[in-house]
Amino acid sequence: MMKLAVLAAAASSAAAFAPAQQGRLSTAVNGYENELGVIAPTGFFDPLGFTDGIDQEKFDQYRTAELKHGRVAQLAVIGYITPEIFRWGFDIAPGIPCADVPNGVAAINAIPALGWAQIIFAIGAVDVRGWLGDFDIGKPDLKGKEEERALQELQHGRLAMLAILELLRHDSQNFVSPGFDGYDNMITGLPFIYGN
């Protein structure tokens, strides 16, 4: 009996060091695994379960929102980087030239209330009314490449959403603790834009 107990204890302790069985994770969720934007290596990525139990119409609303946020993020990244190398020659408000407005997060306090009202009105006019219109100039000829270009736009938007978050994080940290990273300029990977 004692030998059996020792043998059982030895077997159970040996099993503790054996590799654990890992279950396979499925990327097939709610039938959206074949939608545009599902790419390797992540597959269908929905860690918070936003698509659990939704229909195709709701999924399309989410995808439209993702595209819209991606487009806004692309513009935000360009808008964040451009003042590092170019300044407009007009006044953003009476007596405040664009050249005097600091870059990034520091600009929040430098723009007067009238300036913020203009910005919010312009964004609202474009978003709600579409006042800028739909122009034929600059549209590429996509014959046969519509799906490929749509996937590229989705990927670029996703990258831009991450990029603007990192720009804001980095700039906010530099605003609170100037020079924390030891660099004089916000964009450190492209020294040629500063004439270096």
Phi, psi and omega per residue, in radians:
M1 nan -0.735 -3.137
M2 -1.122 -0.671 3.122
K3 -1.123 -0.658 3.121
L4 -1.145 -0.699 3.126
A5 -1.163 -0.730 3.116
V6 -1.143 -0.725 3.124
L7 -1.120 -0.717 3.121
A8 -1.156 -0.701 3.123
A9 -1.156 -0.705 3.135
A10 -1.149 -0.722 -3.140
A11 -1.157 -0.691 -3.119
S12 -1.249 -0.602 3.119
S13 -1.265 -0.565 3.086
A14 -1.193 -0.612 3.132
A15 -1.165 -0.413 3.132
A16 -1.190 -0.426 -3.125
F17 -1.738 -0.004 3.102
A18 -1.316 2.599 3.126
P19 -1.076 2.403 -3.120
A20 -1.301 2.528 3.060
Q21 -1.288 2.230 -3.136
Q22 -1.869 2.267 3.101
G23 -1.327 2.627 3.119
R24 -1.432 2.336 3.075
L25 -1.583 2.329 3.126
S26 -1.686 2.377 3.065
T27 -1.647 -0.052 3.140
A28 -1.441 1.820 -3.088
V29 -2.188 2.136 3.021
N30 0.947 0.349 3.085
G31 1.358 0.198 -3.140
Y32 -1.709 0.157 -3.095
E33 -1.223 -0.194 3.116
N34 -1.867 0.174 3.137
E35 -1.300 2.751 3.063
L36 -1.077 2.381 -3.131
G37 1.784 -0.176 3.071
V38 -1.498 1.869 -3.040
I39 -2.265 2.753 3.089
A40 -1.257 2.634 0.054
P41 -1.602 -0.097 -3.037
T42 -1.397 -0.465 -3.066
G43 1.233 -2.559 3.107
F44 -1.382 1.973 -2.999
F45 -1.877 1.864 3.100
D46 -2.542 1.223 -3.047
P47 -1.161 -0.412 -3.119
L48 -1.653 -0.026 3.056
G49 1.265 0.545 3.125
F50 -1.102 -0.470 -3.083
T51 -1.665 0.086 3.121
D52 -1.156 2.084 3.034
G53 1.263 0.396 3.103
I54 -1.816 2.788 3.114
D55 -1.634 3.085 -3.086
Q56 -1.093 -0.630 -3.139
E57 -1.093 -0.760 3.116
K58 -1.170 -0.688 3.090
F59 -1.070 -0.726 3.121
D60 -1.124 -0.626 3.060
Q61 -1.108 -0.747 3.106
Y62 -1.093 -0.726 -3.131
R63 -1.162 -0.688 3.091
T64 -1.110 -0.725 3.099
A65 -1.119 -0.683 3.113
E66 -1.109 -0.750 3.099
L67 -1.089 -0.766 -3.131
K68 -1.114 -0.801 3.105
H69 -1.101 -0.661 3.100
G70 -1.109 -0.721 3.116
R71 -1.151 -0.751 3.104
V72 -1.097 -0.723 3.134
A73 -1.128 -0.649 3.096
Q74 -1.099 -0.765 3.090
L75 -1.130 -0.663 -3.141
A76 -1.126 -0.710 3.125
V77 -1.119 -0.791 3.108
I78 -1.101 -0.735 3.120
G79 -1.153 -0.470 3.120
Y80 -1.364 -0.638 -3.065
I81 -1.471 -0.654 -3.039
T82 -0.957 -0.780 -3.138
P83 -1.101 -0.230 3.076
E84 -1.238 -0.426 -3.064
I85 -2.188 -0.171 -3.075
F86 -2.610 2.471 3.075
R87 -2.258 2.394 3.076
W88 -1.240 2.699 -3.078
G89 -1.652 0.105 -3.113
F90 -1.781 3.018 3.092
D91 -1.571 2.254 3.111
I92 -1.261 -0.458 3.026
A93 -2.630 2.788 -3.123
P94 -0.925 2.081 3.110
G95 1.497 0.011 3.134
I96 -2.128 1.666 3.118
P97 -1.234 2.645 3.135
C98 -0.998 -0.562 -3.121
A99 -1.126 -0.392 -3.127
D100 -1.565 -0.125 3.142
V101 -1.479 2.173 -3.137
P102 -1.190 2.888 -3.135
N103 -1.437 2.737 2.962
G104 1.119 -2.446 -3.044
V105 -1.093 -0.543 -3.134
A106 -1.120 -0.367 -3.135
A107 -1.248 -0.340 -3.088
I108 -1.011 -0.791 -3.117
N109 -1.434 -0.298 -3.080
A110 -1.471 -0.396 -3.118
I111 -1.515 2.187 -3.132
P112 -1.238 2.950 -3.098
A113 -1.009 -0.672 3.118
L114 -1.102 -0.660 3.082
G115 -1.106 -0.768 3.102
W116 -1.122 -0.666 3.108
A117 -1.089 -0.723 3.106
Q118 -1.114 -0.759 -3.136
I119 -1.090 -0.842 -3.118
I120 -1.129 -0.689 3.105
F121 -1.109 -0.784 -3.136
A122 -1.093 -0.759 3.120
I123 -1.112 -0.778 3.128
G124 -1.098 -0.708 3.138
A125 -1.088 -0.734 3.138
V126 -1.242 -0.746 -3.059
D127 -1.229 -0.800 -3.055
V128 -1.467 -0.829 -3.035
R129 -1.709 -0.343 -3.076
G130 1.135 0.684 -3.016
W131 -1.094 -0.393 -3.141
L132 -1.289 -0.410 3.069
G133 1.552 -3.027 -3.140
D134 -2.120 1.927 -3.025
F135 -1.788 2.524 3.097
D136 -1.465 -0.368 -3.112
I137 -1.198 2.313 3.060
G138 1.525 -0.013 3.110
K139 -1.451 2.200 -3.133
P140 -1.293 2.740 3.066
D141 -1.461 1.920 -3.009
L142 -1.829 0.408 -3.075
K143 -0.877 1.968 3.099
G144 1.441 -0.052 -3.097
K145 -2.075 0.311 -3.064
E146 -1.038 -0.798 -3.096
E147 -1.189 -0.709 3.125
E148 -1.091 -0.759 -3.135
R149 -1.220 -0.603 3.087
A150 -1.130 -0.708 3.092
L151 -1.120 -0.724 3.113
Q152 -1.085 -0.740 3.127
E153 -1.101 -0.708 3.111
L154 -1.109 -0.776 3.129
Q155 -1.148 -0.736 3.132
H156 -1.134 -0.667 3.089
G157 -1.119 -0.729 3.118
R158 -1.101 -0.754 3.108
L159 -1.108 -0.729 -3.141
A160 -1.141 -0.626 3.100
M161 -1.090 -0.712 3.079
L162 -1.194 -0.691 -3.096
A163 -1.123 -0.773 -3.104
I164 -1.206 -0.594 3.066
L165 -1.104 -0.724 3.130
E166 -1.219 -0.691 3.084
L167 -1.055 -0.778 3.120
L168 -1.127 -0.738 3.126
R169 -1.095 -0.837 -3.100
H170 -1.141 -0.785 -3.121
D171 -1.180 -0.655 3.098
S172 -1.126 -0.725 3.115
Q173 -1.135 -0.682 3.118
N174 -1.228 -0.522 3.108
F175 -1.200 -0.696 -3.132
V176 -1.320 -0.729 -3.105
S177 -2.238 1.432 -3.058
P178 -0.958 2.357 3.108
G179 1.294 0.303 -3.097
F180 -1.023 -0.516 -3.089
D181 -1.703 -0.058 3.094
G182 1.447 0.158 -3.123
Y183 -1.976 2.613 3.123
D184 -1.496 -0.442 -3.055
N185 -1.991 2.697 -3.128
M186 -1.204 -0.756 -3.078
I187 -1.680 1.805 -3.025
T188 -1.633 -0.329 -3.085
G189 -1.468 -0.135 -3.122
L190 -2.224 1.231 -3.051
P191 -1.120 -0.375 -3.110
F192 -1.177 -0.342 3.139
I193 -1.292 -0.266 3.101
Y194 -1.750 0.076 3.128
G195 1.446 0.290 -3.137
N196 -1.515 nan nan
